[in-house]
Amino acid sequence: GNTEMHFRKGMESGFNAFKADMRLSKDGEVILCHDEGFTYSPRGRITRFNKNKYETIHDMPLEKILKLRYGGTFMKKPLQTCTFDTMLSLCEKYGKVAYLTFRPDPWREGVAKRMTELIVKHNMQNRTIINLFWSSAKRPKDMISKYLPGLVYCHTLRGNVPLTKKLIDQSA
């Protein structure tokens, strides 16, 4: 996932909520990627993440990231990285819920500020759920709330509040 093609196909298939993992590029744009960076195949395509050999997203400008392609395809079409702006645009267009994993990166203040700007830009304040799943979640929650109070939070991997249909419906 975390590609525009996957989000489009899921929305067209009728799914109600879409999960994305957020990272901040060197020039301050929110990129959707589970891992800290990209690992490349010998042909220069994004491949399975390798903890010992990768280029970090926060060291790459948006222009470079958007030129990258994944090694695999989806429905015979090449996959590329997706911005948070694009994902929210699709959620807004199709009336879907954004379920966002806020990664514990050292630049999370920048992610919090930029992501809340984009949530407001796409009028997604009432259709966004933030997943905070590490033990010190108070600080990032406070950062996000500083920019955009009133968002819905859950802690899926800690077991406190699982992502349920009820939580999605409340957000929707």
Solvent accessible surface area in square Angstrom, and as a share of the most:
residue,aa,sasa,rsa
1,G,76,0.74
2,N,19,0.10
3,T,3,0.01
4,E,57,0.25
5,M,49,0.22
6,H,56,0.25
7,F,9,0.04
8,R,89,0.32
9,K,79,0.33
10,G,12,0.12
11,M,6,0.03
12,E,112,0.50
13,S,70,0.45
14,G,47,0.45
15,F,128,0.53
16,N,93,0.48
17,A,25,0.19
18,F,17,0.07
19,K,95,0.40
20,A,0,0.00
21,D,6,0.03
22,M,1,0.00
23,R,13,0.05
24,L,18,0.09
25,S,4,0.02
26,K,141,0.60
27,D,90,0.47
28,G,29,0.28
29,E,25,0.11
30,V,0,0.00
31,I,0,0.00
32,L,0,0.00
33,C,10,0.06
34,H,97,0.43
35,D,38,0.20
36,E,77,0.34
37,G,3,0.03
38,F,3,0.01
39,T,11,0.06
40,Y,73,0.28
41,S,33,0.21
42,P,146,0.92
43,R,207,0.75
44,G,43,0.42
45,R,91,0.33
46,I,8,0.04
47,T,60,0.35
48,R,211,0.77
49,F,54,0.23
50,N,62,0.32
51,K,166,0.70
52,N,142,0.73
53,K,149,0.63
54,Y,70,0.27
55,E,54,0.24
56,T,26,0.15
57,I,0,0.00
58,H,65,0.29
59,D,84,0.44
60,M,0,0.00
61,P,52,0.33
62,L,42,0.21
63,E,121,0.54
64,K,85,0.36
65,I,0,0.00
66,L,63,0.31
67,K,139,0.59
68,L,21,0.11
69,R,70,0.26
70,Y,47,0.18
71,G,51,0.49
72,G,43,0.41
73,T,89,0.52
74,F,54,0.23
75,M,117,0.52
76,K,194,0.82
77,K,109,0.46
78,P,86,0.54
79,L,17,0.09
80,Q,66,0.29
81,T,3,0.02
82,C,3,0.02
83,T,14,0.08
84,F,0,0.00
85,D,36,0.19
86,T,42,0.25
87,M,0,0.00
88,L,0,0.00
89,S,48,0.31
90,L,6,0.03
91,C,0,0.00
92,E,72,0.32
93,K,145,0.61
94,Y,71,0.27
95,G,47,0.46
96,K,26,0.11
97,V,2,0.01
98,A,0,0.00
99,Y,13,0.05
100,L,0,0.00
101,T,1,0.00
102,F,1,0.00
103,R,32,0.12
104,P,63,0.40
105,D,9,0.05
106,P,121,0.76
107,W,41,0.15
108,R,47,0.17
109,E,65,0.29
110,G,29,0.28
111,V,5,0.03
112,A,0,0.00
113,K,96,0.41
114,R,67,0.24
115,M,0,0.00
116,T,5,0.03
117,E,74,0.33
118,L,1,0.01
119,I,0,0.00
120,V,76,0.44
121,K,126,0.53
122,H,14,0.06
123,N,105,0.54
124,M,0,0.00
125,Q,59,0.26
126,N,126,0.65
127,R,45,0.16
128,T,1,0.00
129,I,0,0.00
130,I,0,0.00
131,N,5,0.02
132,L,0,0.00
133,F,41,0.17
134,W,36,0.12
135,S,108,0.70
136,S,64,0.41
137,A,6,0.05
138,K,146,0.62
139,R,141,0.51
140,P,0,0.00
141,K,76,0.32
142,D,71,0.37
143,M,13,0.06
144,I,0,0.00
145,S,37,0.24
146,K,131,0.55
147,Y,70,0.27
148,L,18,0.09
149,P,102,0.64
150,G,74,0.71
151,L,13,0.07
152,V,49,0.28
153,Y,34,0.13
154,C,0,0.00
155,H,29,0.13
156,T,33,0.19
157,L,131,0.65
158,R,114,0.41
159,G,58,0.55
160,N,80,0.41
161,V,61,0.35
162,P,78,0.49
163,L,61,0.30
164,T,57,0.33
165,K,147,0.62
166,K,142,0.60
167,L,16,0.08
168,I,30,0.15
169,D,74,0.38
170,Q,118,0.53
171,S,4,0.03
172,A,78,0.60
